[in-house]
Amino acid sequence: GIDFTEPSRYALALARSIAKDHADVRVHAVHVAPLPGMSDSMIHLDVGRELERVKEECAPVLGDELVQCTRCHVMIGQADLELVRFACDCGADLLILGQREKGQIERLITGWRSGRILRSATCSVLFAGPTLRSSS
């Protein structure tokens, strides 16, 4: 899952470390753009531009050798549902997503997408995030 945040870059780097040791692994970088609505400031979605953004995000993290075995995709909809659907449709063995820390208030307002993904995924799920550092 690519959403152009630091946690998604971390997830992409983990995918790279897994794929570089296995010649038969294919990495799919998937960005889910929200469906533009009449109330949104973004009424028009340029899917081609979104795909270019995904490719630009992947290139420095994956490196030249892995860019060749990576497929970039843009989907439109609700991120958790579309990522799970994509993983199922392509027969993925592992879904790697960036995980950022949320406060309890934010979790109550937006829900816990991670939980919905875990409950509905048909493959293993790895939530990747930066390690916690002590403040000492």
ZALOVO-930621 format. One record per atom (N, C-alpha, C): x, y, z; residue number from 1; residue in one letter. Coordinates in steps of 0.1 Angstrom, whole numbers. Atoms other than C-alpha are relative to their C-alpha. Example, Ala and Ser with C-alpha at 12.3 -4.5 7.8 and 13.67 -1.06 7.14 Angstrom:
2
      X      Y      Z  seq  type
      9    -12      0    1     A
    123    -45     78    1     A
      9     12      0    1     A
     -9    -11      0    2     S
    137    -11     71    2     S
     -8     11      8    2     S
This chain:
136
      X      Y      Z  seq  type
      8    -12      0    1     G
      0      0      0    1     G
      9     12      0    1     G
     -8    -12      1    2     I
     15     33    -11    2     I
     -9     12      2    2     I
      7    -13     -2    3     D
      1     66      3    3     D
      9     12      1    3     D
    -10    -11      0    4     F
     32     87      0    4     F
      4      5     14    4     F
     -4     -4    -13    5     T
     38     88     37    5     T
     13     -8      4    5     T
    -12      7     -5    6     E
     69     78     57    6     E
     -3    -15      3    6     E
      3     14     -3    7     P
     52     46     70    7     P
     -1     -9    -13    7     P
      1      8     13    8     S
     44     35     34    8     S
     13     -2     -6    8     S
    -14      2      5    9     R
     80     41     24    9     R
      7    -11      8    9     R
     -6     10     -8   10     Y
     91     19     53   10     Y
     -6    -14     -5   10     Y
      6     12      5   11     A
     66     -8     41   11     A
      6     -4    -14   11     A
     -6      2     13   12     L
     81     -5      6   12     L
     14     -5      1   12     L
    -14      4     -2   13     A
    116     -9     19   13     A
      0    -15      5   13     A
      1     14     -4   14     L
    105    -41     37   14     L
     -3     -9    -11   14     L
      3      8     12   15     A
     90    -54      5   15     A
     13     -2     -8   15     A
    -12      1      7   16     R
    123    -47    -12   16     R
     10    -10      6   16     R
     -9     10     -6   17     S
    143    -66     14   17     S
     -4    -14     -1   17     S
      5     14      2   18     I
    121    -96     10   18     I
      2     -4    -14   18     I
      0      4     14   19     A
    120    -95    -28   19     A
     15     -2     -5   19     A
    -14      1      5   20     K
    158    -90    -33   20     K
      6    -13      2   20     K
     -5     13     -3   21     D
    165   -124    -19   21     D
     -7    -12     -7   21     D
      8     10      7   22     H
    139   -142    -40   22     H
     -3      4    -14   22     H
      1     -4     14   23     A
    140   -142    -78   23     A
    -15     -1     -4   23     A
     13      2      5   24     D
    104   -154    -81   24     D
    -11      9      7   24     D
     10     -9     -7   25     V
     88   -126    -60   25     V
     -3     12     -9   25     V
      4    -12      7   26     R
     68    -99    -77   26     R
     -6     10     11   26     R
      5    -11     -9   27     V
     62    -66    -58   27     V
    -11      8     -8   27     V
     11     -8      6   28     H
     29    -48    -65   28     H
     -1     12      9   28     H
      2    -12     -8   29     A
     29    -12    -53   29     A
    -14      6     -4   29     A
     14     -3      3   30     V
     -7     -2    -50   30     V
     -4     13      8   30     V
      5    -12     -6   31     H
    -20     33    -43   31     H
    -15      1     -2   31     H
     14     -2      1   32     V
    -57     38    -36   32     V
     -4     14      2   32     V
      4    -14     -1   33     A
    -70     72    -44   33     A
    -15      1      4   33     A
     14     -1     -4   34     P
   -103     83    -28   34     P
     -8      4    -12   34     P
      9     -3     11   35     L
   -132     85    -52   35     L
     -4     15      1   35     L
      4    -14      0   36     P
   -137    122    -61   36     P
    -15      2      1   36     P
     15     -3     -2   37     G
   -171    136    -50   37     G
     -2     14     -3   37     G
      4    -14      3   38     M
   -190    167    -57   38     M
      3      9     12   38     M
     -3     -9    -11   39     S
   -183    180    -22   39     S
     15      1      2   39     S
    -15      0     -2   40     D
   -145    173    -25   40     D
      5     12     -9   40     D
     -7    -10      9   41     S
   -121    199    -38   41     S
      6     -6    -12   41     S
     -6      7     11   42     M
   -108    173    -61   42     M
    -11     -8     -8   42     M
     11      6      7   43     I
   -136    166    -86   43     I
      6     -9    -11   43     I
     -6      8     11   44     H
   -113    153   -113   44     H
     13     -7      5   44     H
    -11      8     -5   45     L
    -88    125   -106   45     L
      8     -4    -13   45     L
     -8      3     11   46     D
    -59    122   -130   46     D
      8    -13      3   46     D
     -5     14     -4   47     V
    -52     84   -127   47     V
     15     -1     -6   47     V
    -13      1      6   48     G
    -22     87   -151   48     G
     11      7      9   48     G
     -9     -7     -9   49     R
     -6    113   -128   49     R
      3     -7     13   49     R
     -1      8    -13   50     E
    -13     92    -97   50     E
     10    -12     -3   50     E
     -8     11      3   51     L
      4     63   -114   51     L
     15      4     -1   51     L
    -14     -5      1   52     E
     35     84   -122   52     E
      5      3     14   52     E
     -4     -3    -14   53     R
     36     95    -85   53     R
      4    -13      7   53     R
     -3     13     -6   54     V
     36     58    -74   54     V
     14     -4     -6   54     V
    -13      4      5   55     K
     65     51    -98   55     K
     11      8      5   55     K
    -10     -9     -5   56     E
     84     81    -86   56     E
      3     -4     15   56     E
     -2      3    -14   57     E
     79     70    -50   57     E
      8    -13      1   57     E
     -7     13     -1   58     C
     91     34    -57   58     C
     14      0     -5   58     C
    -14      1      6   59     A
    122     41    -78   59     A
     11      2     10   59     A
    -11     -2     -9   60     P
    145     55    -51   60     P
      1    -11     11   60     P
      0     10    -11   61     V
    134     29    -25   61     V
      3    -14     -5   61     V
     -2     13      5   62     L
    134     -2    -47   62     L
     13     -2     -7   62     L
    -12      2      8   63     G
    164      5    -69   63     G
     -3     -6    -13   63     G
      2      4     14   64     D
    169     -3   -105   64     D
     -3    -15     -2   64     D
      3     14      2   65     E
    170    -41   -102   65     E
    -14     -5      4   65     E
     14      4     -5   66     L
    137    -43    -83   66     L
    -11      7     -7   66     L
     10     -8      8   67     V
    119    -17   -104   67     V
     -5     -9    -11   67     V
      3      9     11   68     Q
    120    -43   -132   68     Q
    -11    -11      4   68     Q
      9     11     -4   69     C
    100    -69   -111   69     C
    -12      6      8   69     C
     10     -7     -8   70     T
     76    -43    -96   70     T
    -11      5    -10   70     T
     12     -5      7   71     R
     41    -35   -109   71     R
     -6     11      8   71     R
      6    -11     -7   72     C
     26     -2   -100   72     C
    -15      1     -4   72     C
     14      0      3   73     H
    -12      2    -97   73     H
     -6     12      7   73     H
      8    -10     -7   74     V
    -37     29    -89   74     V
    -14     -5      0   74     V
     13      4     -2   75     M
    -71     20    -76   75     M
     -8     12      5   75     M
      8    -10     -5   76     I
   -100     42    -67   76     I
    -10     -6     10   76     I
      9      5     -9   77     G
   -121     37    -36   77     G
      4      2     15   77     G
     -3      0    -14   78     Q
   -118     30      1   78     Q
     13     -8      2   78     Q
    -14      6      0   79     A
    -81     21      8   79     A
     -1    -14      6   79     A
      0     14     -6   80     D
    -87     -9     32   80     D
     -7    -10     -8   80     D
      8      9      8   81     L
   -113    -25     10   81     L
      7     -3    -13   81     L
     -7      2     13   82     E
    -94    -20    -23   82     E
     13     -7      2   82     E
    -12      7     -2   83     L
    -61    -32     -9   83     L
     -2    -15      2   83     L
      3     14     -2   84     V
    -76    -64      4   84     V
     -5     -7    -13   84     V
      5      5     12   85     R
    -95    -69    -28   85     R
     11     -3    -10   85     R
    -12      2      9   86     F
    -63    -64    -49   86     F
      8    -12      4   86     F
     -9     11     -4   87     A
    -43    -88    -28   87     A
     -7    -14     -3   87     A
      7     13      3   88     C
    -70   -115    -31   88     C
     -1     -2    -15   88     C
      1      2     15   89     D
    -75   -109    -69   89     D
     13     -5     -6   89     D
    -12      3      6   90     C
    -38   -112    -76   90     C
      7    -12      6   90     C
     -6     12     -7   91     G
    -32   -142    -53   91     G
     12      3      9   91     G
    -12     -4     -8   92     A
     -8   -123    -30   92     A
      2    -10     12   92     A
     -4      8    -12   93     D
     10   -143     -3   93     D
      1      9     12   93     D
     -2     -9    -11   94     L
     17   -112     18   94     L
     -4     15     -4   94     L
      4    -14      2   95     L
      2    -77     21   95     L
      8      8     10   95     L
     -8     -8     -9   96     I
     26    -51     35   96     I
     -5     14      0   96     I
      6    -14     -1   97     L
     12    -18     48   97     L
      8      8     10   97     L
     -6     -9    -10   98     G
     27     11     66   98     G
    -10      3     11   98     G
      8     -3    -11   99     Q
     14     17    100   99     Q
      5     12      8   99     Q
     -4    -11     -8  100     R
     14     50    117  100     R
     -8      0     13  100     R
      6      0    -14  101     E
      6     57    153  101     E
    -12     10     -1  101     E
     12     -9     -1  102     K
    -29     71    159  102     K
     -3      1     15  102     K
      5     -2    -14  103     G
    -42     86    191  103     G
    -14     -7      1  103     G
     13      7     -3  104     Q
    -73     71    207  104     Q
    -12      8     -6  104     Q
     11     -8      5  105     I
    -95    101    196  105     I
      0     -2    -16  105     I
      0      2     15  106     E
    -84     97    159  106     E
     -5    -14     -3  106     E
      5     13      2  107     R
    -90     60    161  107     R
    -15     -1      1  107     R
     14      0     -1  108     L
   -125     66    173  108     L
     -7      7    -11  108     L
      6     -8     11  109     I
   -132     91    146  109     I
      1     -8    -13  109     I
     -2      6     13  110     T
   -117     72    116  110     T
     -1    -15      0  110     T
      1     15      0  111     G
   -120     36    128  111     G
     14     -6      0  111     G
    -13      6      0  112     W
    -93     11    129  112     W
      1     -8    -13  112     W
     -2      7     14  113     R
    -85      2     92  113     R
      8    -12      1  113     R
     -9     12     -1  114     S
    -58    -22    103  114     S
     -9    -12      4  114     S
      8     11     -4  115     G
    -84    -43    121  115     G
     -9     -5    -11  115     G
      8      4     11  116     R
   -107    -43     91  116     R
      8     -8    -10  116     R
     -9      7      9  117     I
    -78    -54     69  117     I
      3    -14      5  117     I
     -3     13     -5  118     L
    -68    -82     92  118     L
    -12     -9      0  118     L
     12      9      0  119     R
   -104    -95     94  119     R
     -3     -5    -14  119     R
      4      3     13  120     S
   -109    -95     57  120     S
     10     -5    -10  120     S
    -11      4      9  121     A
    -75   -103     41  121     A
      0    -15     -1  121     A
     -1     15      3  122     T
    -71   -138     25  122     T
     15     -4      0  122     T
    -14      3     -1  123     C
    -33   -136     29  123     C
      6      5     13  123     C
     -7     -5    -12  124     S
     -8   -128     56  124     S
      1     15     -2  124     S
     -1    -15      0  125     V
     -6    -91     66  125     V
     11      4      9  125     V
    -11     -5     -8  126     L
     25    -73     78  126     L
     -2     15      0  126     L
      1    -15     -2  127     F
     21    -38     93  127     F
     14      4      3  127     F
    -14     -5     -2  128     A
     54    -20     90  128     A
      0     14      5  128     A
     -2    -13     -4  129     G
     64     10    109  129     G
     13      2      7  129     G
    -13     -2     -7  130     P
     94     27    124  130     P
      0     -5     14  130     P
     -1      5    -14  131     T
    107     13    156  131     T
     -2     11     10  131     T
      2    -10    -11  132     L
     98     31    188  132     L
     14      3      6  132     L
    -12     -4     -7  133     R
    127     50    203  133     R
     -2      5     13  133     R
      2     -5    -14  134     S
    132     56    239  134     S
      4     15      1  134     S
     -3    -14     -1  135     S
    134     92    250  135     S
     11      3     10  135     S
    -11     -2    -10  136     S
    164     87    273  136     S
     12      6     -6  136     S
